[in-house]
């Protein structure tokens, strides 16, 4: 196999999202194991904030091609900063130069190619699409690392993604679950691009090979069983009206209230509230809804049964795996918190807010433990939780087997594709 000396990861989001940080670090480790001395650069939505986090790994952090309005609060502040960043010629020049010198451009793993807008894609879609289109313009080989595609609720987004993926410079398109694979097969129809679509688990499953930096997260002493929960703000794009959205948000929050109180009152257990994502932007900051749940539960729960984990902005994903190894169960909205719990050998119940969550649980053979976010039922969830807590050994053996299989599939599929491309 020939050697690679320079690779660029596009669309790595932000290290404020511990899930995306885990993907990035696992990808970097994967390349460095195969290509010692390789130079790695990434783009980030929060480059000034991410640089100190990634610097110990020798990763260069670049500004995105398109400014990110959600980083700023207030309309005037938004407009001013977006215009200022958009006019930064030097930042754009650095990114263009990095694309031109890269031997391979990687569309970082994740779940960012979707559009809930009914007419045209929103700003985030173009933040992800345009830099990859620029790489195609320069004729750079592009590999899409394991990610999800769709849903696309407008024809513009579908056409743009189709145009991007059919380019002759596209080496491989790794998809994390069958839902995305089927979506792309329908989108690309009979084109020769179909042979480039390869199923592959999320790269975060390789995280046990990434050394933790920044120390462990201290686990509080809590009554058993300890059930960790991850929440997120979600606007329920499938709801037809603002009133329907608000009602579904209320039902979602009530689900966590109900199941938490039952865990405390009926089981004598405790609840650990874990805000996995801390930005960028208020909508993506899990601390807001997590604090709201803490406030509700503390008002009506015995002392010492509810603990909100006040994490710093940047935490090592490996430290989160270590933390979750000490809980009995995780009820997860954020899917990468579920992956981290599975890496720790702990059972999970997943609330699927997008098809990617149910698709990935199905691919692991754990679809039974995935519930739709629009029809969450505390009674059903409690029955499943009680089942896995009363008989943990068989499920833990299954989790260990499926995680090991996911790791083997990543190394085999991506490694083989790199070898074939470089041969």
C-alpha positions in Angstrom: 0.0 0.0 0.0 1.3 3.5 -0.9 1.6 6.1 1.8 -0.5 9.1 2.6 1.1 12.2 4.0 -1.6 14.8 4.0 -5.4 14.4 4.8 -8.1 16.9 5.5 -11.3 16.2 7.4 -14.3 18.4 6.5 -17.4 18.9 8.5 -16.2 17.8 11.9 -18.8 20.1 13.6 -17.5 21.1 17.0 -15.7 19.4 20.0 -18.4 21.0 22.2 -20.3 17.9 21.0 -18.6 15.0 22.6 -20.1 12.6 20.0 -18.5 14.4 17.1 -15.2 14.8 19.0 -15.2 11.0 19.5 -15.6 10.4 15.8 -12.8 12.8 14.9 -10.3 11.3 17.4 -11.1 7.8 16.3 -10.6 8.7 12.6 -7.3 10.4 13.4 -6.1 7.4 15.3 -7.1 5.1 12.5 -5.1 7.1 10.0 -2.0 7.5 12.2 -1.9 3.7 12.9 -1.6 3.1 9.1 0.3 6.2 8.0 2.9 7.2 10.6 3.8 10.9 10.4 0.7 11.8 8.4 -0.3 15.5 8.6 -4.0 15.9 9.6 -6.2 19.0 9.4 -9.8 19.5 10.2 -12.5 22.2 9.7 -14.5 23.1 12.7 -17.6 25.3 13.3 -15.8 26.6 16.4 -12.1 26.7 15.4 -10.9 29.1 18.1 -12.5 27.0 20.8 -11.5 23.6 19.4 -7.9 24.4 18.7 -6.8 23.9 22.4 -8.7 20.6 22.6 -7.2 19.1 19.4 -3.7 20.6 19.7 -2.4 17.8 22.0 -3.1 15.3 19.2 -1.2 17.5 16.7 -4.3 18.3 14.7 -4.5 21.5 12.8 -7.9 23.3 13.1 -9.3 25.5 10.3 -12.2 27.8 10.0 -15.2 26.6 7.9 -16.0 27.9 4.5 -19.4 29.2 5.4 -20.0 31.2 8.7 -22.2 29.7 11.4 -25.0 32.0 12.5 -26.1 29.8 15.4 -22.9 30.6 17.3 -24.2 34.1 18.0 -27.2 35.4 19.9 -29.3 38.3 18.9 -30.1 39.3 15.3 -27.7 42.3 15.1 -24.8 40.3 16.6 -25.6 37.4 14.3 -25.6 39.6 11.1 -22.4 41.5 12.2 -20.4 38.4 12.9 -21.6 36.4 9.9 -20.6 39.3 7.6 -17.3 39.7 9.4 -16.4 36.0 9.1 -17.8 35.8 5.6 -15.4 38.6 4.5 -12.3 36.9 6.1 -10.3 36.3 2.9 -7.3 34.9 4.8 -9.4 32.2 6.5 -10.9 31.1 3.2 -7.5 31.2 1.5 -6.1 28.9 4.2 -8.9 26.4 3.7 -8.6 26.4 -0.1 -4.8 26.0 0.2 -5.3 23.0 2.5 -7.8 21.4 0.1 -5.3 21.8 -2.7 -2.4 20.2 -0.9 -4.4 17.3 0.6 -4.0 13.9 -1.0 -7.4 12.8 0.4 -10.4 14.8 1.6 -12.6 13.0 4.1 -16.2 13.9 4.8 -16.1 13.3 8.5 -18.5 10.8 9.9 -21.7 11.9 11.5 -25.3 12.7 10.6 -25.4 16.1 9.0 -26.7 15.6 5.4 -30.4 16.1 6.0 -32.8 19.0 5.5 -36.1 19.6 7.3 -36.9 22.7 5.3 -39.8 22.2 2.9 -38.6 24.5 0.1 -34.9 25.1 0.2 -32.1 23.7 2.4 -31.1 25.7 5.5 -27.8 27.3 6.3 -26.4 24.2 8.0 -26.9 22.1 4.9 -24.8 24.5 2.9 -22.1 24.7 5.6 -21.6 21.0 5.0 -22.2 20.8 1.3 -20.1 23.7 -0.1 -16.7 22.7 1.2 -17.1 19.2 -0.2 -18.2 20.7 -3.5 -15.1 22.9 -3.5 -13.0 19.7 -3.0 -14.8 18.2 -6.0 -14.1 21.4 -8.0 -10.3 20.9 -7.4 -10.6 17.3 -8.4 -9.6 16.0 -4.9 -10.4 12.4 -4.1 -13.2 12.4 -1.4 -14.2 9.6 0.9 -17.4 9.8 2.9 -16.6 8.2 6.3 -19.6 6.4 8.0 -22.5 8.7 8.2 -26.2 9.1 7.7 -28.1 10.7 4.8 -31.6 12.1 4.9 -34.4 12.8 5.3 -34.5 15.5 2.7 -37.8 17.3 2.7 -37.1 19.5 -0.3 -36.1 18.6 -3.9 -33.2 21.1 -3.9 -31.3 19.3 -1.1 -31.9 16.0 -2.9 -30.5 17.3 -6.2 -27.5 18.9 -4.6 -26.6 15.7 -2.7 -27.1 13.6 -5.8 -24.9 15.9 -7.8 -22.2 15.8 -5.1 -22.1 12.0 -4.7 -22.1 11.2 -8.4 -18.9 13.1 -9.0 -16.0 11.1 -10.5 -13.7 12.1 -7.5 -15.9 10.2 -5.0 -13.9 7.2 -3.8 -16.3 5.6 -1.3 -19.5 6.5 0.5 -19.7 4.7 3.9 -23.2 4.7 5.4 -23.9 3.9 9.1 -27.2 2.1 8.6 -29.5 0.5 6.0 -31.9 3.4 6.1 -29.3 5.7 4.6 -28.1 3.0 2.2 -31.6 2.5 0.8 -32.2 6.3 0.6 -29.0 6.7 -1.5 -29.9 3.8 -3.7 -33.2 5.3 -4.5 -31.6 8.8 -5.0 -28.8 7.6 -7.3 -31.0 5.0 -9.1 -29.1 3.0 -11.7 -25.9 5.1 -11.7 -22.5 3.5 -11.4 -22.1 5.4 -8.0 -24.2 2.6 -6.4 -21.1 0.4 -6.2 -19.4 3.0 -4.0 -22.0 2.7 -1.2 -20.7 0.5 1.6 -22.3 -0.1 5.0 -20.0 0.6 7.9 -20.6 1.2 11.6 -20.0 4.6 13.2 -16.3 5.4 13.8 -16.8 6.1 17.5 -16.9 2.3 18.0 -13.1 2.4 17.7 -12.8 4.8 20.6 -11.2 2.3 23.0 -8.0 2.8 21.0 -8.0 6.6 21.7 -6.1 7.5 24.9 -8.0 9.8 27.2 -6.6 13.2 27.8 -7.8 15.5 30.6 -8.4 12.9 33.2 -11.4 11.0 34.4 -14.8 12.4 35.2 -15.6 11.9 38.9 -18.7 9.6 39.4 -20.8 10.7 42.4 -21.9 8.1 45.0 -25.5 7.4 44.2 -28.1 4.8 45.3 -28.3 1.8 42.9 -29.5 1.3 40.3 -28.0 4.4 38.7 -29.8 5.3 35.4 -28.1 8.0 33.3 -30.1 10.1 30.8 -29.2 12.3 27.9 -31.7 14.9 26.6 -31.7 17.3 23.8 -33.8 20.2 22.6 -35.7 19.0 19.5 -38.3 20.9 17.4 -40.1 17.9 16.0 -39.9 18.8 12.3 -42.5 16.2 11.4 -45.2 18.1 13.4 -47.5 20.2 11.3 -48.1 23.2 13.4 -46.4 25.2 16.2 -49.0 23.9 18.6 -48.3 20.3 17.7 -44.5 20.9 18.1 -45.0 22.3 21.5 -47.2 19.4 22.6 -44.7 16.8 21.4 -41.9 18.7 23.2 -44.0 18.6 26.4 -44.6 14.9 26.0 -40.9 14.2 25.4 -40.0 16.1 28.6 -42.8 14.5 30.6 -41.4 11.1 29.6 -38.1 11.8 31.3 -39.9 13.2 34.3 -42.2 10.2 34.6 -39.5 7.5 34.1 -37.1 9.3 36.4 -39.6 9.5 39.3 -40.5 5.8 38.9 -36.8 4.8 39.0 -36.4 6.9 42.2 -39.7 6.0 43.9 -40.4 2.4 42.9 -36.8 1.1 42.5 -35.0 3.1 45.1 -32.6 4.2 42.5 -31.1 7.4 41.3 -30.8 9.5 38.1 -27.7 10.9 36.6 -28.4 13.7 34.1 -25.6 13.9 31.5 -25.5 16.9 29.0 -23.5 15.4 26.2 -23.5 18.4 23.9 -22.7 21.9 25.2 -23.0 23.9 21.9 -22.4 25.6 19.6 -25.5 27.7 19.9 -28.4 27.6 22.4 -30.4 25.1 20.4 -27.6 22.5 20.5 -26.7 23.1 24.1 -28.1 20.1 26.1 -27.4 21.9 29.4 -30.6 24.0 29.2 -33.1 21.2 29.0 -31.0 19.0 31.3 -31.0 21.7 34.0 -34.8 22.0 33.6 -35.2 18.3 34.2 -32.9 18.5 37.3 -35.0 21.4 38.7 -38.3 19.4 38.2 -36.9 16.2 39.8 -35.2 17.8 42.7 -38.4 19.6 43.8 -40.1 16.2 44.3 -37.4 13.7 45.0 -35.5 12.6 48.1 -32.2 14.2 48.6 -29.2 12.5 46.9 -31.3 10.7 44.2 -30.8 13.3 41.3 -27.4 14.4 40.1 -26.7 16.8 37.3 -23.2 16.2 35.9 -21.7 19.7 35.4 -19.2 18.9 32.7 -16.7 21.4 31.3 -17.1 22.6 27.7 -14.6 20.1 26.4 -14.4 16.5 27.8 -12.5 13.5 26.6 -14.9 11.0 24.9 -12.9 8.2 26.5 -13.6 9.7 29.9 -17.3 9.6 29.1 -16.9 5.9 28.3 -15.2 5.4 31.7 -18.0 7.3 33.4 -20.8 5.3 31.8 -19.1 2.0 32.8 -20.2 2.9 36.3 -24.0 3.2 35.6 -26.5 0.4 35.4 -28.4 1.8 32.4 -28.5 4.7 30.0 -31.6 6.2 28.5 -30.3 8.2 25.5 -31.6 10.7 23.1 -28.0 11.6 22.0 -27.0 8.5 20.0 -23.2 8.8 20.7 -23.9 8.7 24.4 -25.5 5.3 23.6 -22.4 4.2 21.7 -20.2 5.3 24.7 -22.4 3.2 27.0 -22.2 0.2 24.7 -18.4 0.6 24.6 -18.5 0.4 28.4 -20.7 -2.8 28.1 -23.7 -1.1 29.6 -27.3 -1.5 28.3 -29.1 1.4 26.6 -32.6 2.5 25.7 -32.5 4.9 22.8 -35.1 7.5 21.9 -34.8 7.9 18.1 -35.3 11.5 17.0 -34.0 10.7 13.5 -34.0 7.5 11.4 -30.3 7.2 12.0 -30.8 6.2 15.6 -33.2 3.3 14.9 -31.2 2.3 11.9 -28.0 2.0 13.8 -29.7 0.1 16.7 -31.2 -2.3 14.1 -27.7 -2.9 12.5 -26.4 -3.8 15.9 -29.2 -6.3 16.5 -30.5 -4.1 19.4 -33.5 -2.6 17.7 -35.8 -3.8 20.4 -34.2 -1.3 22.7 -35.0 1.7 20.5 -38.2 3.8 20.9 -39.5 6.5 18.7 -39.3 10.0 20.2 -42.8 11.0 18.9 -44.6 8.1 20.7 -42.5 7.7 23.8 -44.2 5.5 26.5 -42.8 5.6 30.0 -44.5 2.3 30.9 -43.0 0.4 27.9 -39.6 1.9 28.6 -39.8 0.9 32.3 -40.7 -2.7 31.3 -37.6 -2.8 29.1 -35.4 -1.2 31.7 -36.6 -3.6 34.4 -35.9 -6.5 32.1 -32.3 -5.5 31.3 -31.6 -4.6 34.9 -33.0 -7.9 36.3 -31.2 -10.1 33.7 -28.1 -8.1 32.6 -25.7 -10.9 31.8 -27.2 -12.1 28.4 -27.6 -8.6 27.1 -24.0 -7.6 28.2 -22.6 -10.6 26.3 -24.6 -9.6 23.2 -23.4 -6.0 23.5 -19.8 -7.1 23.8 -20.2 -9.3 20.7 -21.9 -6.6 18.6 -19.3 -3.9 19.6 -16.5 -6.2 18.7 -18.2 -6.9 15.4 -18.6 -3.2 14.7 -14.9 -2.6 15.3 -13.9 -5.4 13.0 -16.3 -4.1 10.3 -14.8 -0.6 10.4 -11.2 -1.8 10.2 -12.0 -4.2 7.4 -14.2 -2.0 5.3 -12.4 1.3 5.5 -8.9 -0.3 5.6 -9.7 -2.4 2.5 -11.1 0.6 0.6 -8.0 2.6 1.4 -5.7 -0.2 0.3 -7.6 -0.6 -3.0 -7.6 3.1 -3.7 -3.8 3.5 -2.9 -2.8 0.3 -4.7 
